[in-house]
Amino acid sequence: MTFEQSLAFAVLIGSVALMIWGRVRYDLAAMLGLLVGVAVGIVPMKEAFSGFSDEIVIIIASALVVSAAIERTGVVEALVRPLGRYMQTTGAQIAILGGAVTALSAFIKNIGALAIFMPIAMQFSKRNKTPVSRLLMPLSFGSLLGGLMTLIGTSPNIIVARMRENILGTPFGMFDFMPVGFGLALAGVAFLTVGWRLLPSERHGRRSEAFELENFTTEAVVPASSPLAEKSVSDLENLADEAVTVIGLIRENWRRYVPAGHWMLRADDVLVLEGEPNELKKLVDKAKLELVGRKDILPEQVKADEIGVVEAVVQEGSSLVGASAEQLRLRQHYRVNLLAIRRAGRGIAQRLRRVRFRPGDVIVLQGALEDMPQTLADLGCLPLAPRNIRLGERRRAALSIPILAIAMGLVAFQVVPVSIAFFGAATLIVLAGALTLRETYDSIQWPIIVLIAALLPLSEAVQRTGGSDVIAGALATLAAGLPPIGALAMTIIVAMAVTPFLNNAATVLVTAPVAVGLARKLGLSPDPFLMAVAIGAACDFLTPIGHQCNTLVMGPGGYRFGDYWRLGLPLSIIVVVVGSILTALVWPLR
């Protein structure tokens, strides 16, 4: 081993050690490694920041934006809800929900797909008395399997494609991953529909505010254009899948009724609705209702993408206490709209604008986000931790679906590169109003972007100094007595073993060059070995820390660290066996 190779290994191993140690966050550890690499001369100064301009960064950031927009469409929930009558057993729930999240993960980032299905799974858990611990982990694992099927499904695929271009001159295409990925996803979901019995049933997850919001009261007008005009109250509540209740109906501007289910709705009726904020939002959108408090706030001074919604609690001594929104003229004096109120212990029995505020009331206000901290201070309200509440939003999220379809078509038919297609899709989504600029930047996982951009030059330094060949030679010695498919299985296992300690993107950057070197040492084709790295890096089923999806379900599912291997170990064995066979069949080893 040369001195330069030793330096490259020392810097890379030091960065990895910092990530495993955990005291320094992984993106900062990668940045420190890049800085040391420049200082010792293994990374040329002019190439130090080349990772930030790499196509990988553009593709991953754009895919995250597209995923966030698709999540907001509500189309997935609309398609799944009619299947509820078929989901009476745990196995059926996992088969349908797990299959759906797996399929969706092929087209948007797997963390986004899981975020869409978690609230749905928790609702079915509550309705059918199914322990939530039986559902959430299979959904997480399904989202990881689904990401294997396309280029954009998961970060490892994107990075492996880019590494192939660097090493062999041509990247993998959008659907080159499909033959192997689809087979693995099919085998994995089939196992999960019966393997859930290995999970603990007695666990009770921690209540997650991201998915379980308390009921609020709001008001909405039925316009003449609404599809629910001249329909019954029951029709409206059925549209919300019983998640929203009509607790009052106001007619002739002042007469208030408690409507029965058979009452017919008329144009200009004011409905008093009670439900979780996001369920209220969905019903308002489906029924094309108009929130009573939702008005444009000085549009000549505040841009649409600068308006947002916040939750706040009314404190003792607040200027709101004892007064109503109508008396205080909130919109005129404070430039905020009152959209909803939650009062502990009792419902709201009068018009929202006439409710006299009390200490402890939680209110949903809409206004200019930049001014909101000062406004809340002036009102004597304490802002609550930000939650994903969309009540009062006006977004054209449905446009995201045709935009994504066009982008994938352009890539599939090789009209434009994947980076251009998805960068264009992200740009069009923002221009179409599906996401605001603030939401766009919030949807990008910047620590992951920095990690990849900082590790790319270090990974290239290891390759350039011949360090990858040194490791590949050692692995080739170990694999000397194995058949080619055994070496392929070993590559998957190595990537799986490394992923819990590193981010899966970092795993690919470190192991992909080694896998190519191993293939060459054995006189085999590099393609199946790159596929093996992508499979292993994307399939961490043994720990809650190797992938964000596993971490996301840990609290709500009530899982302990040791619970993951109970379902994850047999699934990992299936992935290694089926993945090796399928990869060897689809991508010839020689």
BAVEXTI-697902 format. One record per residue (C-alpha): residue in one letter; residue number from 0; z, y negated, x. Coordinates in steps of 0.5 Angstrom, whole numbers, plus 2048, in hexadecimal, padded with zeros to 3 digits. Layout:
REM residues N
 res   n   w   v   u
   a NUM   Z   Y   X
...
REM end
This chain:
REM residues 590
 res   n   w   v   u
   m   0 800 800 800
   t   1 7FE 7F9 803
   f   2 803 7F3 803
   e   3 7FE 7F0 7FE
   q   4 7FF 7F5 7F9
   s   5 807 7F6 7FB
   l   6 807 7EE 7F9
   a   7 803 7EF 7F2
   f   8 808 7F5 7F0
   a   9 80E 7F1 7F2
   v  10 80C 7EB 7EE
   l  11 80A 7F0 7E8
   i  12 810 7F4 7E8
   g  13 814 7EE 7E9
   s  14 811 7EB 7E2
   v  15 812 7F2 7DF
   a  16 819 7F3 7E1
   l  17 81B 7EC 7DE
   m  18 818 7ED 7D7
   i  19 81C 7F4 7D7
   w  20 822 7F0 7D9
   g  21 821 7EC 7D3
   r  22 825 7E6 7D6
   v  23 81F 7E2 7D7
   r  24 81A 7E2 7D1
   y  25 813 7E6 7D2
   d  26 80F 7E0 7D2
   l  27 813 7DC 7D7
   a  28 813 7E3 7DC
   a  29 80C 7E3 7DC
   m  30 80B 7DC 7DD
   l  31 810 7DC 7E3
   g  32 80C 7E2 7E6
   l  33 806 7DE 7E6
   l  34 809 7D9 7E9
   v  35 80C 7DE 7EF
   g  36 805 7E1 7EF
   v  37 802 7DA 7F1
   a  38 807 7D9 7F6
   v  39 806 7DF 7FA
   g  40 7FF 7DF 7F9
   i  41 7FD 7E5 7F5
   v  42 7FA 7E0 7F0
   p  43 7F5 7DB 7F2
   m  44 7F7 7D4 7F0
   k  45 7F1 7D2 7EC
   e  46 7F2 7D9 7E8
   a  47 7F9 7D8 7E6
   f  48 7F8 7D5 7DF
   s  49 7F1 7D9 7DE
   g  50 7F5 7DD 7D9
   f  51 7F6 7D8 7D4
   s  52 7EF 7D7 7D4
   d  53 7ED 7DE 7D3
   e  54 7EA 7E1 7CD
   i  55 7F0 7E5 7CB
   v  56 7F4 7DF 7CA
   i  57 7EF 7DC 7C5
   i  58 7EE 7E3 7C1
   i  59 7F6 7E4 7C0
   a  60 7F7 7DD 7BE
   s  61 7F1 7DD 7B9
   a  62 7F3 7E4 7B6
   l  63 7FA 7E2 7B5
   v  64 7F8 7DB 7B1
   v  65 7F3 7E0 7AD
   s  66 7F9 7E5 7AC
   a  67 7FD 7DF 7A9
   a  68 7F8 7DD 7A5
   i  69 7F7 7E4 7A2
   e  70 7FE 7E5 7A1
   r  71 7FE 7DE 79C
   t  72 7F9 7E1 798
   g  73 7FD 7E5 793
   v  74 7F7 7EA 792
   v  75 7FA 7F0 795
   e  76 800 7F0 791
   a  77 7FC 7EF 78B
   l  78 7F8 7F5 78D
   v  79 7FE 7F9 78E
   r  80 802 7F7 788
   p  81 7FE 7FB 783
   l  82 7FF 801 787
   g  83 807 801 786
   r  84 807 806 780
   y  85 804 80B 785
   m  86 80A 80A 78A
   q  87 810 80D 787
   t  88 812 812 78D
   t  89 813 810 794
   g  90 80E 814 797
   a  91 809 810 792
   q  92 80C 809 794
   i  93 80B 80B 79B
   a  94 804 80E 79A
   i  95 801 808 796
   l  96 805 802 79A
   g  97 804 805 7A0
   g  98 7FD 807 79F
   a  99 7FC 7FF 79D
   v 100 800 7FC 7A3
   t 101 7FC 801 7A8
   a 102 7F5 7FF 7A5
   l 103 7F7 7F7 7A5
   s 104 7F9 7F8 7AC
   a 105 7F2 7F9 7AE
   f 106 7F0 7F3 7AC
   i 107 7F5 7EE 7AD
   k 108 7FB 7EE 7B2
   n 109 800 7F4 7B1
   i 110 806 7EF 7B1
   g 111 802 7EB 7AB
   a 112 801 7F1 7A7
   l 113 808 7F4 7A8
   a 114 80B 7ED 7A5
   i 115 806 7ED 79F
   f 116 809 7F4 79D
   m 117 810 7F4 79F
   p 118 812 7F0 799
   i 119 80E 7F4 794
   a 120 811 7FA 797
   m 121 818 7F7 796
   q 122 816 7F6 78F
   f 123 814 7FD 78E
   s 124 81B 7FF 791
   k 125 81F 7FB 78C
   r 126 81B 7FD 786
   n 127 81B 805 788
   k 128 821 806 78B
   t 129 81E 808 792
   p 130 822 806 798
   v 131 81F 801 79C
   s 132 820 805 7A2
   r 133 81B 80A 7A0
   l 134 815 805 79F
   l 135 815 800 7A4
   m 136 815 804 7AB
   p 137 80F 808 7A8
   l 138 80C 801 7A6
   s 139 80D 7FE 7AD
   f 140 80A 805 7B0
   g 141 804 804 7AC
   s 142 803 7FD 7AE
   l 143 803 7FF 7B5
   l 144 7FE 805 7B4
   g 145 7F9 801 7AF
   g 146 7F9 7FC 7B5
   l 147 7F5 801 7B9
   m 148 7EF 801 7B5
   t 149 7EB 7FB 7B7
   l 150 7EB 7F6 7BD
   i 151 7EF 7F1 7B9
   g 152 7F4 7F5 7B6
   t 153 7F9 7F5 7BC
   s 154 7FA 7F1 7C2
   p 155 7F9 7F7 7C7
   n 156 7F2 7F8 7C4
   i 157 7F0 7F1 7C6
   i 158 7F3 7F2 7CD
   v 159 7F0 7F8 7CE
   a 160 7E9 7F6 7CC
   r 161 7E9 7F0 7D0
   m 162 7EC 7F5 7D6
   r 163 7E6 7F9 7D5
   e 164 7E1 7F3 7D6
   n 165 7E4 7F1 7DC
   i 166 7E4 7F8 7DF
   l 167 7DE 7FB 7DC
   g 168 7DA 7F5 7DA
   t 169 7DA 7F6 7D2
   p 170 7E0 7F5 7CD
   f 171 7E1 7FA 7C8
   g 172 7DE 7F8 7C1
   m 173 7E2 7F6 7BB
   f 174 7E1 7FD 7B8
   d 175 7E1 801 7BE
   f 176 7E9 803 7BD
   m 177 7E7 806 7B6
   p 178 7E6 80D 7B7
   v 179 7EC 80E 7BB
   g 180 7F0 809 7B7
   f 181 7EE 80C 7B0
   g 182 7F0 813 7B2
   l 183 7F7 811 7B5
   a 184 7F8 80D 7AF
   l 185 7F7 812 7AA
   a 186 7FB 817 7AE
   g 187 801 812 7AF
   v 188 801 810 7A7
   a 189 800 817 7A5
   f 190 806 819 7A9
   l 191 80A 813 7A7
   t 192 80A 815 7A0
   v 193 80E 81B 7A1
   g 194 811 819 7A8
   w 195 816 814 7A4
   r 196 81B 819 7A3
   l 197 81D 818 7AA
   l 198 81F 811 7A9
   p 199 826 810 7A7
   s 200 827 80E 79F
   e 201 82E 80B 79F
   r 202 82C 805 7A3
   h 203 82D 7FE 79F
   g 204 829 7F9 7A3
   r 205 82B 7F2 7A4
   r 206 828 7ED 79F
   s 207 823 7EA 7A2
   e 208 822 7E2 79F
   a 209 81A 7E3 7A2
   f 210 819 7E8 79C
   e 211 81F 7E7 797
   l 212 81F 7E0 794
   e 213 824 7DE 78F
   n 214 822 7DC 788
   f 215 820 7D5 787
   t 216 81E 7D1 780
   t 217 818 7CD 780
   e 218 813 7CA 77B
   a 219 80C 7CB 77A
   v 220 807 7C8 775
   v 221 802 7CD 771
   p 222 7FB 7C9 772
   a 223 7F5 7CA 76D
   s 224 7F1 7CE 773
   s 225 7F7 7D3 774
   p 226 7F5 7DA 772
   l 227 7FC 7DB 76F
   a 228 7FA 7D5 76A
   e 229 7FB 7D9 763
   k 230 7FE 7DF 766
   s 231 805 7E1 765
   v 232 80B 7E0 769
   s 233 80B 7E8 76B
   d 234 804 7E7 76E
   l 235 807 7E2 772
   e 236 80D 7E6 775
   n 237 809 7EC 775
   l 238 804 7E8 77A
   a 239 80A 7E7 77E
   d 240 80C 7EE 77E
   e 241 812 7EC 77B
   a 242 814 7E9 781
   v 243 814 7E2 77E
   t 244 818 7E1 777
   v 245 816 7DB 772
   i 246 81D 7D8 770
   g 247 81B 7D2 76C
   l 248 815 7CF 769
   i 249 814 7C8 767
   r 250 80F 7C5 762
   e 251 80D 7BE 75F
   n 252 810 7BB 765
   w 253 818 7BD 764
   r 254 819 7C3 75F
   r 255 81C 7C8 763
   y 256 81B 7D0 761
   v 257 81E 7D6 764
   p 258 817 7DA 763
   a 259 816 7E1 760
   g 260 811 7E6 764
   h 261 80C 7E5 75E
   w 262 80C 7DE 75E
   m 263 805 7DB 75F
   l 264 804 7D6 765
   r 265 801 7CF 763
   a 266 7FD 7CA 768
   d 267 802 7C5 76A
   d 268 808 7C9 769
   v 269 80D 7C9 76F
   l 270 810 7CF 771
   v 271 817 7D0 774
   l 272 816 7D5 779
   e 273 81C 7D9 77D
   g 274 81A 7DE 783
   e 275 81A 7DE 78B
   p 276 816 7D8 78E
   n 277 810 7DC 790
   e 278 80F 7E0 78A
   l 279 80F 7D9 786
   k 280 80A 7D7 78B
   k 281 806 7DD 789
   l 282 806 7DD 782
   v 283 805 7D5 782
   d 284 7FE 7D7 786
   k 285 7FC 7DD 782
   a 286 7FD 7DA 77B
   k 287 7FA 7D3 77E
   l 288 801 7CF 77C
   e 289 803 7C8 77E
   l 290 80A 7C7 781
   v 291 80D 7C1 77D
   g 292 810 7BE 783
   r 293 809 7BF 788
   k 294 806 7B9 789
   d 295 802 7B6 78E
   i 296 807 7B2 793
   l 297 803 7AB 795
   p 298 7FD 7AE 797
   e 299 7FB 7A8 79A
   q 300 800 7A9 79F
   v 301 802 7B0 7A0
   k 302 7FD 7B5 7A2
   a 303 7FD 7BC 79E
   d 304 7FE 7C0 7A4
   e 305 804 7BC 7A5
   i 306 808 7BD 79F
   g 307 80C 7C3 79E
   v 308 812 7C6 79A
   v 309 819 7C7 79D
   e 310 820 7CA 79A
   a 311 826 7C6 79A
   v 312 82D 7C6 797
   v 313 830 7C1 794
   q 314 837 7BF 798
   e 315 83D 7BC 795
   g 316 83D 7B4 796
   s 317 835 7B5 795
   s 318 832 7AF 791
   l 319 82F 7B4 78D
   v 320 835 7B7 78A
   g 321 836 7B5 782
   a 322 82F 7B2 782
   s 323 828 7B5 780
   a 324 821 7B4 783
   e 325 81F 7B0 77E
   q 326 825 7AB 77F
   l 327 824 7AB 786
   r 328 81C 7AA 786
   l 329 81C 7AF 78B
   r 330 814 7AE 78C
   q 331 814 7A7 78C
   h 332 81A 7A5 790
   y 333 81A 7AB 795
   r 334 813 7AE 795
   v 335 815 7B5 793
   n 336 814 7BA 78D
   l 337 819 7BE 78A
   l 338 816 7C5 789
   a 339 81B 7CA 788
   i 340 823 7CA 787
   r 341 828 7D0 788
   r 342 82F 7D0 786
   a 343 834 7D5 787
   g 344 837 7D8 781
   r 345 833 7D5 77B
   g 346 82C 7D4 779
   i 347 829 7CD 778
   a 348 829 7CB 771
   q 349 825 7C5 771
   r 350 81F 7C1 774
   l 351 81F 7C2 77B
   r 352 81E 7BA 77C
   r 353 824 7B9 778
   v 354 829 7BE 77B
   r 355 82F 7BA 77E
   f 356 82F 7BD 785
   r 357 836 7C0 787
   p 358 839 7C2 78E
   g 359 836 7C9 790
   d 360 82F 7C8 78D
   v 361 82A 7CB 791
   i 362 823 7C7 78F
   v 363 81C 7C7 792
   l 364 819 7C1 794
   q 365 812 7BF 795
   g 366 810 7B9 79A
   a 367 80D 7B7 7A0
   l 368 810 7BC 7A6
   e 369 811 7B6 7AB
   d 370 815 7B2 7A6
   m 371 819 7B8 7A3
   p 372 81F 7B8 7A8
   q 373 821 7B1 7A7
   t 374 820 7B1 79F
   l 375 825 7B7 79F
   a 376 82A 7B3 7A3
   d 377 829 7AD 79E
   l 378 82A 7B2 798
   g 379 830 7B5 79C
   c 380 82D 7BC 79B
   l 381 82D 7C2 7A1
   p 382 826 7C5 7A2
   l 383 827 7CD 7A2
   a 384 823 7D1 7A8
   p 385 81C 7D1 7A7
   r 386 819 7D7 7A2
   n 387 812 7D9 7A0
   i 388 812 7D5 799
   r 389 80C 7D3 797
   l 390 80D 7D0 790
   g 391 80A 7CA 78F
   e 392 804 7CB 794
   r 393 7FD 7CA 792
   r 394 7F9 7CF 797
   r 395 7F2 7D2 796
   a 396 7F4 7D8 79A
   a 397 7EF 7DD 796
   l 398 7EA 7DA 79A
   s 399 7ED 7DD 7A0
   i 400 7EA 7E4 79E
   p 401 7E3 7E2 79E
   i 402 7E3 7DF 7A5
   l 403 7E7 7E5 7A8
   a 404 7E1 7E9 7A5
   i 405 7DC 7E5 7A8
   a 406 7DF 7E5 7AF
   m 407 7E0 7EC 7AF
   g 408 7D9 7ED 7AD
   l 409 7D6 7E8 7B2
   v 410 7DA 7EC 7B7
   a 411 7D8 7F3 7B5
   f 412 7D1 7F1 7B5
   q 413 7D1 7EE 7BC
   v 414 7CF 7E7 7B9
   v 415 7D4 7E4 7BD
   p 416 7DA 7E6 7C2
   v 417 7E1 7E7 7BF
   s 418 7E4 7E1 7C2
   i 419 7DF 7DD 7BE
   a 420 7DF 7E0 7B8
   f 421 7E7 7E0 7B7
   f 422 7E8 7D9 7BA
   g 423 7E3 7D7 7B5
   a 424 7E6 7DA 7AF
   a 425 7ED 7D7 7B1
   t 426 7EA 7D0 7B1
   l 427 7E6 7D1 7AB
   i 428 7ED 7D4 7A7
   v 429 7F0 7CD 7A9
   l 430 7EA 7C9 7A7
   a 431 7EA 7CD 7A0
   g 432 7F2 7CB 79F
   a 433 7F4 7D2 79F
   l 434 7F9 7D0 7A5
   t 435 7FC 7C9 7A7
   l 436 7FB 7C7 7AE
   r 437 803 7C8 7AF
   e 438 803 7CF 7AC
   t 439 7FD 7D1 7B0
   y 440 801 7CF 7B7
   d 441 807 7D2 7B4
   s 442 803 7D9 7B3
   i 443 801 7DA 7BA
   q 444 806 7DE 7BE
   w 445 806 7D9 7C4
   p 446 80B 7DD 7C8
   i 447 806 7E3 7C8
   i 448 800 7DE 7CA
   v 449 804 7DC 7D0
   l 450 806 7E3 7D2
   i 451 7FF 7E5 7D2
   a 452 7FC 7DF 7D5
   a 453 801 7E0 7DB
   l 454 801 7E7 7DC
   l 455 7F9 7E7 7DC
   p 456 7F8 7E4 7E3
   l 457 7FE 7E9 7E6
   s 458 7FA 7EF 7E3
   e 459 7F4 7ED 7E6
   a 460 7F8 7EC 7ED
   v 461 7FA 7F3 7EC
   q 462 7F3 7F5 7EB
   r 463 7F0 7F1 7F1
   t 464 7F5 7F3 7F6
   g 465 7F4 7FA 7F4
   g 466 7FB 7FB 7F2
   s 467 7F8 7FF 7EB
   d 468 7F4 804 7EF
   v 469 7FB 806 7F3
   i 470 7FF 807 7ED
   a 471 7F8 80B 7EA
   g 472 7F8 80F 7F0
   a 473 800 811 7EF
   l 474 7FE 813 7E8
   a 475 7F8 817 7E9
   t 476 7FC 81B 7EE
   l 477 801 81C 7E8
   a 478 7FB 81E 7E4
   a 479 7F7 822 7E9
   g 480 7FA 829 7E5
   l 481 7F8 826 7DE
   p 482 7F2 827 7DA
   p 483 7EE 820 7D9
   i 484 7F1 820 7D2
   g 485 7F8 821 7D5
   a 486 7F7 81B 7D9
   l 487 7F5 817 7D3
   a 488 7FB 819 7D0
   m 489 7FF 817 7D6
   t 490 7FC 810 7D5
   i 491 7FE 80F 7CE
   i 492 805 811 7D0
   v 493 806 80D 7D6
   a 494 804 807 7D1
   m 495 808 809 7CC
   a 496 80E 809 7D1
   v 497 80D 803 7D4
   t 498 80C 7FF 7CD
   p 499 813 7FF 7CB
   f 500 815 7FB 7D1
   l 501 80F 7F6 7D1
   n 502 80C 7F3 7CC
   n 503 806 7F7 7CA
   a 504 801 7F2 7CC
   a 505 804 7F2 7D3
   t 506 804 7F9 7D3
   v 507 7FC 7F9 7D3
   l 508 7FC 7F4 7D8
   v 509 800 7F8 7DD
   t 510 7FD 7FF 7DB
   a 511 7F6 7FE 7D9
   p 512 7F3 7FD 7E0
   v 513 7F8 803 7E3
   a 514 7F4 808 7DD
   v 515 7ED 806 7DF
   g 516 7EF 807 7E7
   l 517 7F2 80E 7E4
   a 518 7EC 810 7E1
   r 519 7E8 80E 7E7
   k 520 7EC 812 7EB
   l 521 7EB 818 7E7
   g 522 7E4 817 7E6
   l 523 7E4 815 7DF
   s 524 7E2 810 7DA
   p 525 7E6 80A 7DA
   d 526 7E5 809 7D2
   p 527 7E9 80E 7CF
   f 528 7EF 80C 7D4
   l 529 7EF 805 7D2
   m 530 7EF 807 7CB
   a 531 7F5 80C 7CD
   v 532 7F8 805 7CF
   a 533 7F7 802 7C9
   i 534 7FA 807 7C5
   g 535 800 808 7C9
   a 536 802 801 7C9
   a 537 801 800 7C2
   c 538 805 806 7C0
   d 539 80C 804 7C1
   f 540 810 808 7BC
   l 541 816 80A 7C0
   t 542 81A 803 7C0
   p 543 81B 7FD 7BC
   i 544 819 7F8 7C2
   g 545 812 7FB 7C4
   h 546 80E 7F7 7BF
   q 547 810 7F1 7BA
   c 548 80E 7F6 7B4
   n 549 814 7FB 7B6
   t 550 819 7F5 7B7
   l 551 817 7F1 7B0
   v 552 819 7F7 7AC
   m 553 820 7F9 7B0
   g 554 824 7F4 7AC
   p 555 821 7F5 7A5
   g 556 821 7FC 7A6
   g 557 828 7FD 7A9
   y 558 826 801 7AF
   r 559 829 802 7B5
   f 560 826 803 7BC
   g 561 826 80A 7BC
   d 562 823 80B 7B5
   y 563 81C 80A 7B8
   w 564 81B 810 7BC
   r 565 81D 814 7B6
   l 566 816 813 7B2
   g 567 813 810 7B8
   l 568 813 816 7BD
   p 569 80F 81B 7B9
   l 570 80A 815 7B7
   s 571 80A 814 7BF
   i 572 808 81B 7C0
   i 573 803 81B 7BA
   v 574 800 815 7BD
   v 575 7FF 818 7C4
   v 576 7FC 81E 7C2
   v 577 7F8 81C 7BD
   g 578 7F6 815 7C1
   s 579 7F4 819 7C7
   i 580 7F0 81E 7C3
   l 581 7EC 819 7BF
   t 582 7EB 814 7C5
   a 583 7E8 81A 7C9
   l 584 7E3 81C 7C4
   v 585 7E1 814 7C2
   w 586 7E1 812 7C9
   p 587 7DF 818 7CE
   l 588 7E3 819 7D4
   r 589 7DD 81A 7D9
REM end
